[in-house]
Amino acid sequence: MTSRVILISAASSEALRQARFDDGCPVDAAGLKRARAAAGAVPGAERRWVSPGVRCRDTADALALTAEEVPELAGLDVGRWRGATLDEVSAKEPDAVVRWLTDPESAPHDGESVRDFCDRIARWLETAARLTGRSVAVVEPEVVRAAVVRALGAPEPAFWRIDVPPLTATEFSGRSGRWNVRAGRPLGGPDAG
């Protein structure tokens, strides 16, 4: 049985532009404009899902995508770092940031480790693999990175080396345990992202 799962990364927000850990910031005006322009480029699907984050819900709405919220697709829980910029956290807790970026099991922010996050997304992807046809989900970029890492069997440090621009589609096709990945296709053409 072949399954297709398309993950669409959420549109830009002020938090993303500032390299700020998400704190429920909505999509910014430029992101909304690009998402609305890309609405016709979202492929048809038997199932449509959205991460519970504000930015993802805003993006799905702007894409005219009626979608079911899926808690398992929430972004990485960064605990007490939520709302701070990476520079702010690095200035206050430099050793903790280094541990977090180099040790996939580390969660110095009292949130979720990269390993646990990748495992959570992998479990969701395996569940989605049992469904035939196409599924589309609007998610945070780190959800896409975690799915790529697990689908390709890449080492967890690769998580930090995958760029996922706003409003790009990454497609997983195949079946549980054997995925093909087509990454980073801009929605609505080359200048949509």
N, C-alpha and C positions, 0 to 999 in steps of 0.2 A: 504494500500500500504506500503510495507516494503522497507526501504532504508538502504544502508550501506555506511558509510563514514569512510574512514581510513585516519587518520592524521599521517604522518611520520615526526618525529622531525629531524631537519637539523643536518648534521654532525658537528663535533667540529671545533672550530676556536680559534685563539689566544685570541680574545676578551672573548670568553666563558671561556677559561682556566684562564684568569686573573680576572674573575668576573667584566668585563668591560661592561658598557651599550653599546649595539651594535652601531657601527659607520660605518657600511658598510664593515666590515672586511670579507675577503673571508674565505672559508674553508681552514684549514691547511693541510699539507701533510698527516698526519696520518688520518685525517677525510676523505680526498679524497680516500686514499687507502681502508679504511673500506667501504666507500660508493660504490666504484667500485666492491669490493668483494661481496657486498650485492645486486648488481643489479638484479640478477636472483630471488631474494626473494620478489620483489615487486609484489603484486597480480595484476592480470589483472583487468581492470576497463573500464566502459563506458566513464568515464570522468577523466581527470588528470589535477590537478591544482597546482599552486605554489604561495607562498607568494612573494611579490615583492622584498624582501631582497636579497642581494648578496649571503649570506650564503645558503639561500634556493634554489636560482637558481643554484649555484655551486653543491649543493647536488642533485638536480633533474637531472642535466647534468651527474654527476658521476653515478647516478642510471640508466642512459639511459632512462630517463622518459621525453618524450615530453609532456610538460604541458603548459596550459594557465595561464598566470599571473592574479591573482585576487587581486585587491587593498584592498578589505575588509579583506583579510587574513594577512595584514601587522601586524608586531609585535607591542607591546605596545609602544606608542609614549612617550618617557621620556624627551621630550623637551630639555632644556639646559643642562641636565645631560648626554646627548649623548656623548659617547667617554670617559667618566670618569669612574674610578673604583668605586665600592660601598664604599671602604675605603676612597677614596679621597672625595667623596661627604659627607660621614659621618663625616669626619674631619672638613669640611667647614660649613656644614649645618646639624648638628646632630638632631635638633628639626624637621627639615623638613623631614628627613629620617624616624624618628619615626612616624610622622604624616602619611606619605605615606604608611608605613608598617602596620599601625593599623587602619586607616580610609579609607575605600574603595572609598569614595567620594573625597579624597584629591588628588591634583595634584600640589604640590609645585614646580615642575620642569617646570611648564607652558606647560605641555603636556597633556596627557590623564589620567584620573583617572582609577583605577582598575575597578570600577563599570561601567564606560562608555565603557571600553575595553571589559569587559565580555558581556555587552549588545550588542556591535557591533558583537562579535563573535557569540552570540546566534542568532542574526538576520540572519547572514550568514548560521548557522546550520539549522535554520528553513527553509530557502530557499532551501538548499541542501536536506532537508527531503522530499520535493515535487517531487524529482526525483527518478525514480525507478532504481534498479540495484545498482552497486557499483561505488563509486567515491573515488579517492585517491588524497591527497594533501600533499605537502611537506611544512612544516610550522615551525615557531619558537616555542620553548618549551612553551612559555607563551600563545600561541594560543591554544595549547593542554590543558593547565591548565584551561584556561577560558572556553573552550568547556566542559570539565569535570565538572566544577563547575555548569554551567548552565544546562547541561544535567541531572545531578543528583539532581538539586535543592539544592545544598549545599550552606551554607552561604559564602559570598564573602571572609571573612578572610581565608577560606580553600584554596584559590588561592595560598597562600604562602607556603602551606604545601604539595603540590603535586610535586614530583620529576619527571622530564621527561628527561631521559638520551638521548644523541644523537643517532640517527638512531634506534629509537624504533617506533613501530606502535601502535596506540590506535584506536580501532574500535568502532564506534557508529552504532548500528543497531536498527531498529524499525521504529518509525514514529514521526512526530512532536508532542512534548509534552510528549512522552513516549519513552525514549531511554534506551537501555542496553549498558553498556560500558565494553569493554575488553581492559585493559590498559597495556602498557609497554612491548609488545612483541618485543624482539630484531630482527632486520632484519638479515637474514643470519645465525641464530643460536645463542647460548648463549654467544659466545665470540665476537660477531660482534660489540657491543657497546663499 
